[in-house]
Amino acid sequence: MRKRKVHVAILIEEAYQDLEVWYPLLRLKEESFKVMTVGTTQKFYKGKYGYPIEIDTTIDKVSARDFDCVVIPGGWAPDKLRRFPRVNSFVRDIFEKGGVVASICHGGSVLVSAGILKGRTVTSFDAIKDDIVNAGAKFVDKEVAVDNNLITSRKPDDLPAFLRKIIKRLKEIQY
């Protein structure tokens, strides 16, 4: 049986949490998924700790129909990402078509703005717990929460568990 190529978008903005971008980027590439970094308006961004990244494309040039998964890292980037209606609709469209939406740390604020949390069980960094609950989600404090096609984690320490769940789900899509 032949595997199909799985396409993943990782959203990038200024002050992204360095580990929450680079760990998923490298692990997903290692699994031979087609990974693209997607920014908002710039070609280069710096992480919260200064690590630079050159993006593959911008949000205005992508369509949810071309992706199976979106990863939303934390840091201070999600507060900027959520201000772009195109980012919110991209995330919502992937979610609604049954694609994997994976968010870690403050990435949950993009899920709030995308309007996809009502009735879902999720986790995030505790600083945005009230936002998550007010958006209609059930908040749980554990390293990874999986609610159908929504995968969420709290912090960089949770990255191994977070990526195991994402990779498992994407391998199911491959066949």
C-alpha positions in Angstrom: 0.0 0.0 0.0 1.4 3.4 -1.0 1.5 6.2 1.6 0.2 9.6 0.6 2.2 12.7 1.4 0.9 14.5 4.5 1.2 18.3 4.5 1.7 20.3 7.7 1.7 24.1 8.2 3.6 25.6 11.2 2.4 29.1 12.0 5.2 31.6 12.7 5.2 35.2 14.0 7.7 37.4 15.8 8.7 36.2 19.3 7.6 32.6 18.7 8.7 30.1 21.4 11.9 28.7 19.8 11.6 25.1 21.0 7.9 25.0 20.1 8.7 25.8 16.5 12.0 23.9 16.0 11.2 20.7 17.8 8.0 20.0 15.8 9.6 21.3 12.5 12.5 18.9 12.8 10.5 15.9 14.2 7.8 16.2 11.5 10.4 16.4 8.7 12.2 13.4 10.2 8.9 11.5 9.8 8.9 12.6 6.1 5.9 14.8 6.3 5.9 17.8 4.0 6.3 20.7 6.5 5.9 24.4 5.6 6.5 27.4 7.8 3.8 30.0 7.3 4.2 33.6 8.5 2.0 36.6 8.3 3.9 39.5 6.5 7.6 39.0 6.8 10.2 36.6 5.4 12.3 36.4 8.6 11.2 36.1 12.2 13.1 35.9 15.5 12.1 33.6 18.3 11.5 34.7 21.8 15.1 33.7 22.6 16.4 35.2 19.4 16.7 32.2 17.1 15.9 33.2 13.6 13.7 31.5 11.0 13.1 32.1 7.3 9.5 31.2 6.4 8.5 29.2 3.4 5.4 31.3 2.6 2.8 33.7 4.0 -0.7 33.1 5.2 -2.2 35.0 2.2 -0.7 32.4 -0.2 -1.9 29.2 1.4 -5.3 27.4 1.5 -6.5 25.0 4.2 -7.5 22.5 1.4 -3.7 22.0 0.8 -2.9 21.0 4.4 -3.7 18.0 6.7 -2.5 19.7 9.8 -1.6 23.0 11.4 0.7 23.5 14.3 0.4 26.6 16.4 3.4 27.2 18.7 3.4 29.5 21.7 5.6 32.3 22.9 4.3 35.8 22.3 3.6 35.0 18.6 0.0 33.7 19.1 -1.1 37.1 20.4 0.1 38.6 17.0 -1.1 35.7 14.9 -4.7 35.9 16.2 -5.0 39.5 15.0 -5.0 38.2 11.4 -8.4 37.2 10.2 -6.8 35.0 7.5 -4.9 33.1 10.2 -8.1 32.4 12.2 -10.0 31.3 9.1 -7.1 29.1 8.0 -7.1 27.3 11.4 -10.9 27.1 11.5 -11.0 25.7 7.9 -8.5 22.9 8.7 -10.4 22.1 11.9 -13.8 22.0 10.1 -12.5 19.7 7.3 -11.3 17.2 10.0 -7.6 18.1 9.7 -5.4 18.0 12.7 -5.1 21.3 14.7 -2.3 21.1 17.2 -1.6 23.9 19.6 0.9 24.3 22.4 1.3 26.8 25.2 -0.1 30.3 24.3 -1.1 28.9 20.8 -4.5 28.2 22.4 -5.3 31.9 22.0 -5.4 31.4 18.3 -7.9 28.6 18.9 -10.1 31.0 20.9 -10.0 33.6 18.0 -10.7 30.9 15.4 -13.8 30.0 17.3 -13.3 26.2 17.5 -13.2 25.4 21.2 -16.9 25.2 22.2 -17.5 21.8 23.8 -13.9 20.6 23.4 -11.5 19.3 26.0 -8.1 21.1 25.8 -5.0 22.2 27.7 -2.7 25.2 27.3 -0.4 27.3 29.3 -2.3 28.2 32.5 -2.1 32.0 31.8 -4.8 31.6 29.1 -7.0 29.1 31.0 -9.7 31.6 31.5 -9.8 32.5 27.8 -10.0 28.8 26.9 -12.9 28.2 29.4 -14.7 31.4 28.3 -14.5 30.2 24.7 -16.6 27.1 25.8 -13.9 24.5 26.3 -13.2 22.2 29.2 -9.7 22.9 30.5 -7.6 20.0 31.7 -4.1 20.3 33.2 -2.1 17.5 31.6 0.8 17.3 29.2 -1.4 16.6 26.2 -5.1 16.6 25.5 -6.6 15.0 22.4 -10.2 15.7 21.4 -10.8 14.2 18.0 -8.7 16.3 15.6 -7.7 18.8 18.2 -4.3 18.1 20.0 -3.1 20.5 22.7 -0.2 20.8 25.2 0.9 23.2 27.9 4.6 24.0 27.6 8.0 23.1 26.1 8.4 20.2 28.5 5.3 18.6 27.0 6.8 18.6 23.4 7.7 14.8 23.4 4.1 13.8 24.3 2.7 16.4 22.0 4.7 15.2 19.0 3.9 11.6 19.7 0.2 12.3 19.5 0.6 14.5 16.3 2.7 11.9 14.6 0.4 9.0 15.5 -2.6 10.9 14.1 -0.8 12.0 10.9 0.4 8.4 10.2 -3.3 7.4 10.4 -4.0 10.0 7.7 -1.2 8.7 5.4 -2.9 5.4 4.7 
